[in-house]
Amino acid sequence: MRAIVIEEFGGPDVLRLVDLPDPEPGPGEITVAVAFAGVNFADIMARTKGYQVDALPFRPGLEVAGRVLAVGEGVTGHAPGDEVAAFVRGGGYAEIAAVPAASAFTVPAGLDLRTAATLPTVMPTAYGVLHDVARLREGDTVLVQGAAGGVGTVAGQLARLGGATAVYGVVSSMDKAPHALKSGYDQVFLDTDFDEKVLAATGGRGVDVALDAVGGETFRRTLAVTARFGRLVSFGNSGNAAPWQIGPADVYPAARSVAGFSLMGLAAQDPARLRELADAAFRTVLDGGVELPVTAELDLADAGEAHRLVESRATTGKLLLRA
């Protein structure tokens, strides 16, 4: 089979297409003939910084959609020929992926594999941070960093479905604003002055719920515009800044809450809860309430170009690799 391998950290050119033996499923695993693999910012961090990479050589790719080829010992609920979408801890950029059965989800009738490939990481993340961590309530106001990205695209829609009265988005370029405005956002601000604009839009009050995957100074500025009794959820560090730290002075006066979310951590420690999140999130797609448009679809051999597009910060929605 063809697969992408990283033998050293660096730029997109370190993504090498190689031929490898077809994998066999181990206990608790299934093998999947990959139709599409999703491209995520975590893949970029793995390639450049070794994020969540235990050792080299490493095979990137966190989400796939395709058909089950074989099941390993002890696997129930999946059978050869089933269509699944799956979250994997690497190895998704391949024609065949070995997948933990616990993090493979049957694709519901009416959902095609191309659409299913956009869902395993983005939908559970957006649904989890909004509903399980931030505890979104009807009437809340919401701010989302990276509003035109994968998670941001669906978070805006989910916030609106969840009863938010105003949803504000932050983008790196106003070229992305039209995409965000079609995804549930009332107003979209540039990352250079979003804090001033949020306070102006809310009459100085700030927002009830804020979602941040950038970290660093953006995290601090987002916390500053989180309202009294508001909830800020951090679920990434795309800015590659030093880990944030907060103290009583940051949260006590305004009774703010700060929490975190990691899909990788959830998959490793509580796959049953991940399945519940995925089921709930997938239902919203089937009900027609949420859409994550595929803005680029490239061949597996063009994984390097896909990474260049993501790193350009000019993309919106979701990028897929076609296996």
N, C-alpha and C positions, 0 to 999 in steps of 0.2 A: 504494500500500500504506500501511497504518498503521504508524507507528513512534514510539518515544519519543525525544525530543531534549532535551538540556540546553544551554541558551544562557548560563547563568550558574550559578555554584556556590552552593549553599544547601541549604535544607530540601527535604522531599519535594515541595513545590509547584512546584519548578523542573523536575520531570519533565513535559514537555508531549507530548501525543499529537498528531501531525501527519500529514498526507498527503504522501507523497514518491513520486517515480517508482520503479518497480520496478527494482532493480539488475540489471546484467548481469555475468556472471562474467568477470573478467580472466584473464590467463594464470596457470595454477596454481590457479585458484579454481573453486568450484562455487557455485551459488545453491540455497538450501534454503527450501522452503515450511515455515515454522516451525509446529509443532504446539504445542510448549511451550518456554519459556525459563526457565532456572534463575535464581534470585535469590541473589546472593552478597554477603558483606560487602565484598568489593573494589568492588562496584558502589556501595555506600554511601560508601566512601572516595573513589571517583571523583567522585561527586555533591557531596560536601561539601568535599573537600580537593584535588581535581584529581589524585588518584592515577592514574598511568599515562595521563593525558590530555595529548595533544600540543597540542591546540588546541580552541577552542570555535567553533561548536557541536559537541557530542559526543553520540554515540549509545551508551548503556550496554548491557551484556549480554555475558556471557562464555561462555555455554553454551546450546546449542539442541538440539532433536531434531525431526526432520521428514523430508520426502521431497525428494530431489534434483529440482530443476526443470531445470537446465542445467549443462553443464560447460564450462570454459574451455580455451583452448589448452594442450596438453601434459598434460592431466589423464588419468590412467589409473586403473583400479580403482574408478571411480564412474560411474554412468550414470543418466539421468533415471528417476525412479520408485523408486530405491533408498532405503531407510530408513537414515538416518544420525543419529548423535549427534556433536556437534562442539564443539570449543573455539575461541572466536573472541576477537579483541582488540578487542571493542566491536562494537555493532550487533546484538546478539542480541535486544533488546527490539523486535521488529518482526515483521511478517507474512512477510517474505522477508529472508533474511540472505545476504550474500556471505561465503563461508567459505573459508579456505585448505584446499585439498584434503588437504594433509599432516596437518592436525589434525582431519579428519573420519573417523569410525570407523563402519564398517558395523554396524548393529544386528543382533546375532545372532538367529537364529530362536528364538522363545519369549520374547523380551523386547519388551514393548510400548513405544511411544514415550513414554508418561508416565513409566515407570520409567527409560527410557534418558536422559531429560532430567535426571535427578538425578545422572548419573554422570560427565560429562566433566571436571569440576574436582575434585569431592570424592574419587572413587575413585582416580584416579592420584596425587593428593596424599597421601592416607592410606597408600596402598600404597608410594609412593616414600619417604616419610619413615620408615616403619617398616622396610621391607626393604632399600632401596637405600642409605639414608643411615645410619639407626641400626643396621642389620645385626642385626635382631632374631634372638635365638637361643632355642632351647627352654630353658625354665627361667628366663628373664628375668622380672623384675618391671617393670611399665610404669605411667607416670603420664601422663595426658592432660589438658591444660587445655581448657576448652570442651567437656566430655564430652557435652553434650546437643545441640551444634550439628551441622552436616552432616558435617564431617570427624571430629569427635569420635564421632558415632554409629557410623560405619563403622570408625574406628580401634580402638575397643574390641573390636569383633567380629573384626577382622583380627588383633589382638594375641592374642586367645584362640585363633584358628585357627593362629597361628604358634607356639604352644606356650608362651605366657607362663603362669607359675604364679599370678600375681596381677596384676590390672589395676585401677588406681585412677583415678578421674575427679574433676575439679574443675568445679563449676557456680557460677553467680552467684546462684542461688536454689534452695532445697531442693524447690521445686515441680517442678524439672526432674529431681530424683533418680530418680523411678520410670522415666522414659524412659531414662536412662543405665543403670540397673540391668538393663533389658531388652536392653541393647546390649553385653553382655559384661563389664560392670564388676562387680568384687567389692564395692567400697566407693566411696562418693561423698562428697566433702567440699566445704564452702563455700570460696569464694575468700578469705574473710577469715582463715582459720586453717588452710588446707590443709597448710602446711609442718609445723606441729606434729603434725597428724593423720597425715601420711605417715610421719614419723619414729616416731611411736608404733606405727603398723601394721607397720612393718618392723623393729622392735626397735632403732631408731636407725641402721640401716644406710643407708636411702634406697633409691632405685630404680635399676635398671640402665639403663632407657630412659625419657626424659622428652620429651614433645612440647609445644611452646609456640608459640601464635600470638598471644599477647597483648602480649608485650614489656614494657619498662619494669621496674618493681619486681617484677612477676610473674615475669619472666625471671630476675631475681636470686634470688628466693626459690625458684624451680624448680631453678636451678643448685645452690643450697645443699642440696637434698634429693636430688641425683643422687649415687649411690653411687660408691665407689672403682672405677675403670675403667668408670664409666658413660658414657652417650652422651646428650647433650641436643641436640635438633634444634629450631631456630627456623624457623618458616615463615610468619610474619606479625607485624603490629604493630597489632592491633585497638585497643589502648589509646592509640594515637597518641602514644606517648612518644618521647623522643629515642632515636636508635639506640643499642642496647646496645654496650658495650665491655668486653672482658675482657683480663686480663694473666696473666703466669705464675703469680702468687699465687692466681689463681682456679682454675687447672687442674693445675699441677704437683704440689702435695702429694697430691692424691687421684687423680692420673692420669686426670682426666676429659677427655672430648672434647666439643667444641662445634662444631656444623655448621649449615648453613642449607639451605633448599630454596625454590625459586621455580618454580611451574608456568609462569608467564608467561615466565620466563627459559628454561626448558627448551623450551617451544613455539617460542620465537624462535631458539634456538641449536641445538637437537637434536630436531627433530620426529620423527625416526625412533625415538629413545629414548622420547619421549612415547607414540608408538604402541605400543611394546612394553609400557610400563607400563599403558596403557589396556587392551590385550588381556588381560594377566594379571589386572588388576582386574575386568574384565567377566566373565572366566571364573568368578571366585569368586561373582559374583552368580548366574550361570546354574546353578552347582553348588548353589545354595541356602545357601551359607555366610554371606552378608552381605545385609542388607536396609537400605535407607535410606527410611524412611517419609516420604511427602508429608503434611505437616501443614497446609498451606494451599495452595489453588489459586485464583488470582484472574485476572480478565480483564486483558488488556494495558492497557486504559484505567485500571486500578486499580493501576498500578505504584507510585504514590505511597503508597497504603495498604500495599502489600507492604513498602516501605522503612520505613514507620512501625512495622510489626510487627517487623521485624528489629531496628530501633533500640531497641525497647522492652525487648529482652533477655528477653522472655517466651516466645519461640518455641523449638521443638525441631525436630530433623529438617530437612526441606527445604521451601522455598517455591518454587512455580512460577507463572509467568505463562502463561496460555492465550491463544495467538495466534489 
